[in-house]
Amino acid sequence: MTRPLKTRPGFRARLERLPFRVKLAAAVLFACTVALALASSVFAYLQYQTVVAATYKIQELTTQGVASIAAGPILAGDTDETLRVLRQLDSVQVIRLVRVRDVAGRDIITLKRTSPDPKGRKAVSSAPIVAKGRMLGSIEITTVEEFDTRPSFAYLFAVIGIIAVAFLVSLFFAAGISVLLFRPLKVMTLAMERIRDSGDYSQRVERLGDDETRRVIDSLNAMLDEVERRDSELATAATELAEARDVAQHASEAKSQFLANMSHELRTPLNAIIGYADVLRQDLAEQGQAQLSEDARWIDGSARHLLSMINELLDMAKIEAGRMEIDVHEFSVQGLLEEVRSTLEPLAQQQDNRLELRIAPDVGIAEHDSMKLRQCLINLGGNACKFTKQGHVILSARSLTIARRDWIEISVSDSGIGMTPEQIEKLFEPFVQADASTTRRFGGTGLGLAITARLAELMGARLSVDSLPGVGSTFNLRLPRKHQESLREWDDATGTQKGSINNQPNPETIAA
């Protein structure tokens, strides 16, 4: 087994890891050194240019002097004397070529050294030859000067020495700046680390200096004052919130326990009343006492209605207490809907409604809690029958494909009184009905739809409603075919999270 090779960090990475004070000191040191080096270089260049300019000036003056001396012999036409004058320049080794030209530019005399020219700077200067106000020609002198490099090396060493001294001075200066600038920052950093580790916002940063650093420290201390104040307020609010939560939790538990106890205590006598009323109704009917038998039937109906209300209260208490469990098993959707229809048939007949069942052939088998689903459908169908008179109530079921998953949609439609958008907004709230007149006319606790919505959420289903006043309402309960799929998020194709309630019609993008 080979171990991975450890690569060393690059130069840039190592620089980035250096402390900021080291980076600042290095920057100051580098800037000072570069500045001194540039200053020395500029000084050397200027000195060199001064020497060169002086050399050219001397050469021009020499050329002019020779032209003035040679003017007399040239005017007299004495070539020998002119050569004698010019040969006096042989002692000047840098002069390599001398040319005398007439006014027409033709060479009259040319003197050139036979030895090879040395390595050095070549320069050419010329001057006119004038005698008695008459232009006789011109003289041109070419020089090749070989400079002595020893002074240059000496100057170079001097520059290096200056840079070295400047480096040391800059180093000392940078170290001093680092200490002056970063001592307050170090103090602030250590103070903030202590506050972070201890969580004690009462600590303050020591005030140092009398410049911008002090103002920064004052601002930091002011910020700590504000943080300490807000932290205290948050701590107080958190304590109060925890106390309020505990009180609310205890109250909720007490309420749930009370409802459970009362429901249990009320169920026993109500079941006895229902049983005795049914027996009494049958006995009175056999004895031919029709009026008393009808009274016994009303007693039985009222007791059953009261029992239903108590059961709703108990279900809501279980749901709010988180004790409602889901029993998942396979069942036939069509069989379940036929049971619901049989249960709702008497209620539909009381209102002279026509109850229809429409089931698509491919609905098949579902894997859910059939009892919870049955309760939801009975609540929805019971509402439809209760709020519809001499109309129709339709139970329908179909299969859907949503994002390559199998879903079942069960709808309960009616031609009843319908609802406004304002009524729909509070439809699924506990103990709330469409309005006060609805409660007076139809009764009930206002828990049926609230329980249905919460049971749908437990099953991972989506409950939606579409309604128009005076036209009717349609409730749609859409749930995955298998319960384990309900634990997943709704796909983007639905635009709705699992278990949510949508008060809008079904999207047309869902393919059946």
C-alpha positions as CSV (number, residue, x, y, z in Angstrom):
1,M,0.0,0.0,0.0
2,T,1.5,3.2,-1.1
3,R,1.2,6.4,0.8
4,P,0.2,9.6,-1.0
5,L,3.0,12.0,-1.6
6,K,2.8,15.2,0.5
7,T,3.3,18.2,-1.7
8,R,5.1,21.1,-0.2
9,P,3.1,24.4,-0.4
10,G,4.2,26.8,-3.1
11,F,6.0,30.1,-2.5
12,R,2.8,32.1,-2.8
13,A,1.0,29.8,-0.4
14,R,3.7,30.1,2.2
15,L,3.6,33.9,1.8
16,E,-0.1,33.9,2.4
17,R,0.3,32.0,5.6
18,L,2.7,34.5,7.1
19,P,1.3,36.8,9.8
20,F,0.0,40.2,8.7
21,R,2.7,42.0,10.7
22,V,5.4,40.1,8.9
23,K,3.8,40.9,5.6
24,L,3.7,44.6,6.5
25,A,7.3,44.7,7.7
26,A,8.5,42.9,4.6
27,A,6.5,45.4,2.4
28,V,8.0,48.4,4.1
29,L,11.5,46.9,4.0
30,F,11.1,46.0,0.3
31,A,9.8,49.5,-0.5
32,C,12.6,51.3,1.3
33,T,15.3,49.1,-0.3
34,V,13.9,49.5,-3.8
35,A,13.6,53.2,-3.3
36,L,17.2,53.5,-2.2
37,A,18.4,51.3,-5.0
38,L,16.5,53.3,-7.6
39,A,17.8,56.6,-6.1
40,S,21.4,55.2,-6.3
41,S,20.9,54.0,-9.9
42,V,19.5,57.4,-10.9
43,F,22.4,59.2,-9.3
44,A,24.9,56.9,-11.0
45,Y,23.3,57.4,-14.4
46,L,23.2,61.2,-13.9
47,Q,26.9,61.2,-12.9
48,Y,27.8,59.1,-15.9
49,Q,25.9,61.4,-18.3
50,T,27.8,64.3,-16.8
51,V,31.2,62.7,-17.5
52,V,30.2,61.9,-21.0
53,A,28.9,65.4,-21.7
54,A,32.2,66.8,-20.3
55,T,34.2,64.5,-22.5
56,Y,32.3,65.6,-25.6
57,K,32.8,69.3,-24.7
58,I,36.6,68.8,-24.3
59,Q,36.7,67.1,-27.7
60,E,34.7,70.0,-29.3
61,L,37.1,72.6,-27.8
62,T,40.1,70.6,-29.0
63,T,38.7,70.4,-32.5
64,Q,38.0,74.1,-32.6
65,G,41.6,74.8,-31.3
66,V,43.2,72.7,-34.0
67,A,41.0,74.3,-36.7
68,S,42.2,77.8,-35.5
69,I,45.9,76.8,-35.5
70,A,45.7,75.1,-38.9
71,A,43.8,78.0,-40.5
72,G,47.1,80.1,-41.2
73,P,49.1,77.4,-43.0
74,I,46.0,76.3,-45.0
75,L,45.4,79.9,-46.0
76,A,49.0,80.2,-47.1
77,G,48.8,76.9,-48.9
78,D,51.7,75.5,-46.9
79,T,50.8,71.8,-46.7
80,D,54.0,70.8,-44.8
81,E,53.2,73.3,-42.0
82,T,49.7,72.1,-41.9
83,L,50.9,68.4,-41.5
84,R,53.3,69.5,-38.8
85,V,50.5,71.2,-36.8
86,L,48.3,68.1,-37.2
87,R,51.0,65.6,-36.2
88,Q,51.2,67.3,-32.8
89,L,48.0,65.4,-32.1
90,D,49.8,62.1,-32.3
91,S,50.5,62.3,-28.6
92,V,46.8,62.1,-27.9
93,Q,46.1,58.4,-28.1
94,V,42.4,58.7,-28.2
95,I,42.5,60.5,-31.5
96,R,42.3,57.9,-34.2
97,L,41.5,59.9,-37.4
98,V,41.9,63.5,-38.6
99,R,40.4,64.7,-41.8
100,V,40.8,68.2,-43.4
101,R,38.3,69.1,-46.1
102,D,38.0,72.0,-48.5
103,V,34.9,74.1,-49.0
104,A,33.7,71.6,-51.6
105,G,33.9,68.8,-49.1
106,R,36.9,67.0,-50.7
107,D,39.5,65.5,-48.4
108,I,42.7,67.5,-48.4
109,I,44.6,65.8,-45.6
110,T,43.9,62.5,-43.9
111,L,45.8,61.2,-40.9
112,K,44.9,57.8,-39.5
113,R,46.6,55.6,-36.9
114,T,47.8,52.3,-38.2
115,S,47.2,50.5,-34.9
116,P,43.8,48.8,-34.3
117,D,41.2,50.9,-32.6
118,P,40.8,50.1,-28.9
119,K,37.4,49.1,-27.5
120,G,35.6,52.1,-26.3
121,R,33.2,54.9,-27.1
122,K,33.6,56.4,-30.6
123,A,33.0,60.1,-31.0
124,V,33.2,62.4,-34.0
125,S,33.5,66.2,-33.8
126,S,34.0,68.8,-36.5
127,A,34.8,72.5,-36.7
128,P,35.0,75.1,-39.6
129,I,38.4,76.5,-40.7
130,V,38.1,80.3,-41.1
131,A,40.9,82.8,-41.7
132,K,40.5,86.5,-42.3
133,G,36.7,86.1,-42.6
134,R,37.1,83.5,-45.3
135,M,35.8,80.0,-45.2
136,L,38.6,77.6,-46.0
137,G,37.0,74.2,-45.2
138,S,36.5,72.0,-42.1
139,I,38.4,69.7,-39.9
140,E,36.9,66.4,-38.4
141,I,38.4,64.5,-35.5
142,T,37.4,61.0,-34.6
143,T,38.2,59.6,-31.1
144,V,37.8,56.2,-29.5
145,E,38.0,56.5,-25.8
146,E,38.6,53.5,-23.6
147,F,37.2,54.2,-20.1
148,D,38.8,53.0,-17.0
149,T,36.3,50.6,-15.2
150,R,38.0,50.6,-11.9
151,P,36.2,53.8,-10.7
152,S,32.9,52.1,-11.9
153,F,33.5,49.1,-9.8
154,A,34.4,51.2,-6.8
155,Y,31.2,53.2,-7.3
156,L,29.2,49.9,-7.7
157,F,30.6,48.6,-4.4
158,A,29.7,51.9,-2.8
159,V,26.1,51.6,-4.1
160,I,25.9,48.0,-2.7
161,G,27.2,49.2,0.6
162,I,24.6,52.0,0.7
163,I,21.8,49.5,-0.2
164,A,23.0,47.2,2.6
165,V,22.9,50.0,5.1
166,A,19.5,51.1,3.8
167,F,18.3,47.5,4.2
168,L,19.3,47.3,7.8
169,V,17.8,50.7,8.5
170,S,14.6,49.7,6.8
171,L,14.6,46.5,8.7
172,F,14.8,48.4,12.0
173,F,12.2,50.8,10.8
174,A,9.8,48.1,9.7
175,A,10.2,46.3,13.0
176,G,9.3,49.5,14.9
177,I,6.3,50.1,12.7
178,S,5.1,46.5,13.2
179,V,5.3,46.9,17.0
180,L,3.6,50.3,17.0
181,L,0.8,49.2,14.6
182,F,0.1,45.7,15.7
183,R,0.4,45.9,19.5
184,P,-3.1,47.4,19.7
185,L,-4.4,44.8,17.2
186,K,-2.9,42.0,19.2
187,V,-4.5,43.4,22.4
188,M,-7.9,43.6,20.6
189,T,-7.5,40.1,19.1
190,L,-6.6,38.5,22.5
191,A,-9.6,40.3,24.1
192,M,-12.0,39.1,21.5
193,E,-10.7,35.6,21.8
194,R,-11.3,35.7,25.6
195,I,-14.8,37.0,25.0
196,R,-15.5,34.3,22.4
197,D,-14.2,31.5,24.7
198,S,-15.9,32.7,27.8
199,G,-19.1,34.2,26.4
200,D,-18.7,37.1,28.8
201,Y,-19.6,40.3,27.0
202,S,-18.8,42.4,30.0
203,Q,-15.1,42.4,29.2
204,R,-13.6,45.4,27.5
205,V,-10.5,46.1,25.4
206,E,-7.7,48.1,26.9
207,R,-7.4,51.6,25.5
208,L,-4.0,52.2,23.9
209,G,-2.5,55.2,22.2
210,D,-4.3,58.4,21.2
211,D,-4.8,58.0,17.4
212,E,-7.1,56.1,15.1
213,T,-6.4,52.9,17.0
214,R,-7.9,54.3,20.1
215,R,-11.1,55.3,18.2
216,V,-11.3,51.8,16.8
217,I,-11.0,50.4,20.4
218,D,-13.7,52.8,21.6
219,S,-16.0,51.7,18.8
220,L,-15.3,48.1,19.6
221,N,-16.1,48.6,23.3
222,A,-19.3,50.4,22.3
223,M,-20.2,47.5,20.1
224,L,-19.6,45.1,23.1
225,D,-21.9,47.3,25.2
226,E,-24.7,46.9,22.7
227,V,-24.0,43.2,22.3
228,E,-24.1,42.7,26.1
229,R,-27.4,44.6,26.3
230,R,-28.9,42.6,23.5
231,D,-27.6,39.3,24.9
232,S,-29.2,40.1,28.2
233,E,-32.5,40.9,26.5
234,L,-32.3,37.7,24.5
235,A,-31.5,35.7,27.7
236,T,-34.5,37.3,29.4
237,A,-36.7,36.7,26.4
238,A,-35.5,33.1,26.1
239,T,-36.3,32.5,29.7
240,E,-39.8,34.0,29.4
241,L,-40.4,32.0,26.2
242,A,-39.3,28.8,27.8
243,E,-41.6,29.5,30.8
244,A,-44.5,30.3,28.4
245,R,-43.8,27.2,26.4
246,D,-43.9,25.0,29.5
247,V,-47.1,26.6,30.6
248,A,-48.6,26.2,27.1
249,Q,-47.4,22.6,27.0
250,H,-48.9,21.8,30.4
251,A,-52.1,23.4,29.4
252,S,-52.3,21.5,26.1
253,E,-51.5,18.3,27.9
254,A,-54.2,19.1,30.6
255,K,-56.7,19.9,27.8
256,S,-55.9,16.7,25.9
257,Q,-56.1,14.6,29.0
258,F,-59.4,16.3,30.0
259,L,-60.9,15.7,26.6
260,A,-59.8,12.1,26.6
261,N,-61.2,11.5,30.1
262,M,-64.4,13.3,29.4
263,S,-64.9,11.5,26.1
264,H,-64.3,8.2,27.7
265,E,-66.7,9.0,30.6
266,L,-69.4,10.2,28.2
267,R,-69.1,7.3,25.8
268,T,-70.2,4.7,28.3
269,P,-73.6,6.3,29.2
270,L,-74.2,7.3,25.6
271,N,-73.7,3.8,24.3
272,A,-76.1,2.6,27.0
273,I,-78.6,5.3,25.9
274,I,-78.2,4.2,22.3
275,G,-78.7,0.6,23.2
276,Y,-81.7,1.1,25.4
277,A,-83.3,3.6,22.9
278,D,-83.0,1.0,20.1
279,V,-84.5,-1.7,22.2
280,L,-87.3,0.6,23.4
281,R,-88.0,1.7,19.8
282,Q,-88.4,-1.9,18.7
283,D,-90.6,-2.8,21.6
284,L,-92.8,0.2,21.1
285,A,-93.1,-0.5,17.4
286,E,-94.2,-4.1,18.2
287,Q,-96.8,-2.8,20.6
288,G,-98.2,-0.5,17.9
289,Q,-97.2,2.7,19.7
290,A,-95.9,4.5,16.6
291,Q,-95.5,8.0,18.2
292,L,-93.5,6.7,21.1
293,S,-91.4,4.5,18.8
294,E,-90.7,7.7,16.7
295,D,-89.7,9.5,19.9
296,A,-87.4,6.6,20.8
297,R,-85.9,6.9,17.3
298,W,-85.2,10.6,17.9
299,I,-83.5,9.8,21.2
300,D,-81.3,7.2,19.4
301,G,-80.4,9.7,16.7
302,S,-79.6,12.4,19.1
303,A,-77.4,10.1,21.2
304,R,-75.6,8.9,18.1
305,H,-75.0,12.5,17.0
306,L,-73.7,13.4,20.4
307,L,-71.4,10.3,20.3
308,S,-70.1,11.4,16.9
309,M,-69.2,14.8,18.3
310,I,-67.5,13.2,21.3
311,N,-65.5,10.9,19.0
312,E,-64.4,14.0,17.0
313,L,-63.2,15.7,20.1
314,L,-61.3,12.6,21.1
315,D,-59.7,12.3,17.6
316,M,-58.6,16.0,17.7
317,A,-57.1,15.5,21.2
318,K,-55.2,12.5,20.0
319,I,-53.9,14.3,16.9
320,E,-52.8,17.4,18.9
321,A,-51.1,15.1,21.4
322,G,-49.3,13.2,18.7
323,R,-50.8,9.9,19.7
324,M,-52.6,9.2,16.4
325,E,-51.0,6.2,14.8
326,I,-51.1,4.9,11.2
327,D,-52.0,1.3,10.5
328,V,-50.7,0.6,7.0
329,H,-52.1,-2.4,5.1
330,E,-53.3,-3.3,1.6
331,F,-57.0,-2.8,0.6
332,S,-59.2,-2.4,-2.4
333,V,-60.0,1.3,-3.1
334,Q,-63.2,0.3,-4.8
335,G,-64.3,-1.8,-1.8
336,L,-63.6,1.0,0.5
337,L,-65.6,3.5,-1.5
338,E,-68.5,1.1,-1.7
339,E,-68.5,0.9,2.2
340,V,-68.4,4.7,2.4
341,R,-71.3,4.9,0.0
342,S,-73.3,2.5,2.1
343,T,-72.6,4.6,5.2
344,L,-73.5,7.9,3.5
345,E,-76.6,6.6,1.7
346,P,-79.1,7.2,4.6
347,L,-77.8,10.7,5.1
348,A,-78.1,11.4,1.4
349,Q,-81.7,10.2,1.3
350,Q,-82.6,12.4,4.2
351,Q,-81.8,15.4,2.0
352,D,-83.3,13.9,-1.2
353,N,-79.8,13.7,-2.7
354,R,-78.6,11.4,-5.4
355,L,-75.4,9.6,-4.3
356,E,-73.2,8.3,-7.2
357,L,-70.0,6.3,-7.3
358,R,-67.6,6.7,-10.2
359,I,-64.4,4.6,-10.0
360,A,-61.9,4.2,-12.8
361,P,-61.0,0.6,-13.7
362,D,-57.3,1.1,-13.0
363,V,-57.6,2.3,-9.4
364,G,-56.8,-1.2,-7.9
365,I,-55.1,-1.7,-4.6
366,A,-53.7,0.9,-2.2
367,E,-51.3,0.5,0.7
368,H,-52.4,2.9,3.5
369,D,-54.5,3.1,6.6
370,S,-57.9,2.2,5.3
371,M,-59.7,3.3,8.5
372,K,-58.2,6.7,8.5
373,L,-58.9,7.1,4.8
374,R,-62.5,5.9,5.4
375,Q,-62.9,8.5,8.2
376,C,-61.7,11.2,5.9
377,L,-64.1,10.3,3.1
378,I,-67.0,9.9,5.5
379,N,-66.3,13.4,6.8
380,L,-66.1,14.9,3.3
381,G,-69.1,12.9,2.1
382,G,-71.1,13.7,5.2
383,N,-70.5,17.4,4.7
384,A,-71.5,17.2,1.0
385,C,-74.7,15.4,1.9
386,K,-75.4,17.9,4.8
387,F,-75.0,21.0,2.7
388,T,-76.8,19.7,-0.4
389,K,-80.5,19.4,-0.7
390,Q,-82.3,17.8,-3.6
391,G,-79.0,17.6,-5.6
392,H,-76.3,15.1,-6.2
393,V,-73.2,13.9,-4.4
394,I,-70.5,12.1,-6.4
395,L,-67.7,9.9,-5.1
396,S,-65.0,9.4,-7.7
397,A,-61.6,7.8,-7.8
398,R,-58.9,7.7,-10.5
399,S,-55.2,6.9,-10.9
400,L,-52.6,9.6,-11.6
401,T,-49.0,9.6,-12.6
402,I,-47.0,12.4,-11.0
403,A,-43.3,12.6,-11.7
404,R,-43.2,8.9,-12.6
405,R,-45.0,7.9,-9.4
406,D,-48.4,6.3,-8.9
407,W,-51.0,8.3,-7.1
408,I,-54.7,8.0,-6.3
409,E,-57.1,10.9,-6.4
410,I,-60.4,10.5,-4.6
411,S,-62.9,13.4,-5.1
412,V,-66.1,14.3,-3.3
413,S,-68.3,16.6,-5.4
414,D,-71.7,18.1,-4.6
415,S,-74.2,20.6,-6.0
416,G,-74.7,22.3,-2.6
417,I,-74.5,25.8,-1.2
418,G,-70.8,26.3,-2.1
419,M,-68.3,28.6,-0.4
420,T,-66.7,31.9,-0.9
421,P,-62.8,32.3,-1.0
422,E,-63.0,34.0,2.4
423,Q,-64.9,31.0,3.8
424,I,-62.4,28.5,2.2
425,E,-59.4,30.3,3.9
426,K,-60.6,29.3,7.4
427,L,-62.3,26.0,6.4
428,F,-59.7,23.7,7.9
429,E,-59.3,25.5,11.2
430,P,-60.6,23.6,14.3
431,F,-64.0,24.6,15.8
432,V,-64.6,26.9,12.8
433,Q,-67.4,26.6,10.2
434,A,-68.2,28.8,7.2
435,D,-70.2,31.2,9.4
436,A,-72.5,31.4,12.4
437,S,-75.6,30.7,10.3
438,T,-74.1,27.5,9.2
439,T,-73.7,26.3,12.8
440,R,-77.3,27.2,13.6
441,R,-78.7,25.6,10.5
442,F,-76.6,22.4,10.3
443,G,-75.0,22.0,13.8
444,G,-71.7,20.2,14.3
445,T,-68.5,20.9,16.2
446,G,-66.5,22.3,13.3
447,L,-63.9,19.6,13.7
448,G,-64.7,17.3,10.8
449,L,-62.7,19.0,8.1
450,A,-59.9,20.0,10.6
451,I,-59.6,16.3,11.5
452,T,-59.7,15.3,7.8
453,A,-56.9,17.8,7.0
454,R,-54.7,16.5,9.8
455,L,-55.4,12.8,9.0
456,A,-54.5,13.6,5.3
457,E,-51.2,15.1,6.5
458,L,-50.4,12.0,8.6
459,M,-50.9,9.9,5.5
460,G,-48.8,12.2,3.3
461,A,-51.8,13.2,1.2
462,R,-52.7,16.5,-0.4
463,L,-56.2,17.9,0.3
464,S,-57.6,20.6,-2.0
465,V,-61.0,22.3,-2.4
466,D,-62.6,24.1,-5.3
467,S,-65.9,25.8,-4.6
468,L,-68.3,28.4,-5.9
469,P,-71.3,29.9,-3.9
470,G,-74.6,28.5,-5.2
471,V,-72.9,26.0,-7.5
472,G,-71.2,23.4,-5.2
473,S,-67.9,22.2,-3.9
474,T,-65.3,19.6,-4.9
475,F,-62.9,18.2,-2.3
476,N,-59.9,16.3,-3.8
477,L,-57.8,13.9,-1.7
478,R,-54.6,13.0,-3.5
479,L,-52.3,10.4,-1.9
480,P,-49.5,8.1,-3.1
481,R,-50.5,4.5,-3.8
482,K,-48.0,3.3,-1.2
483,H,-47.6,4.9,2.2
484,Q,-43.8,4.7,2.3
485,E,-43.8,7.0,-0.7
486,S,-45.7,9.6,1.2
487,L,-42.7,10.2,3.4
488,R,-40.9,11.8,0.5
489,E,-41.2,15.4,-0.7
490,W,-43.7,16.2,-3.4
491,D,-42.0,16.5,-6.8
492,D,-41.6,19.9,-8.4
493,A,-44.4,18.9,-10.8
494,T,-47.0,19.3,-8.1
495,G,-45.5,22.5,-6.7
496,T,-46.7,21.4,-3.2
497,Q,-45.0,19.9,-0.2
498,K,-46.3,16.6,1.3
499,G,-49.3,16.8,3.5
500,S,-50.1,20.4,2.6
501,I,-53.6,21.8,2.0
502,N,-54.2,23.6,-1.3
503,N,-57.4,25.6,-1.6
504,Q,-57.0,25.9,-5.4
505,P,-58.2,23.6,-8.2
506,N,-56.0,20.7,-9.3
507,P,-53.2,21.8,-11.7
508,E,-53.9,20.7,-15.3
509,T,-50.3,19.7,-15.8
510,I,-51.0,16.4,-13.9
511,A,-51.6,13.6,-16.4
512,A,-54.2,11.0,-15.7
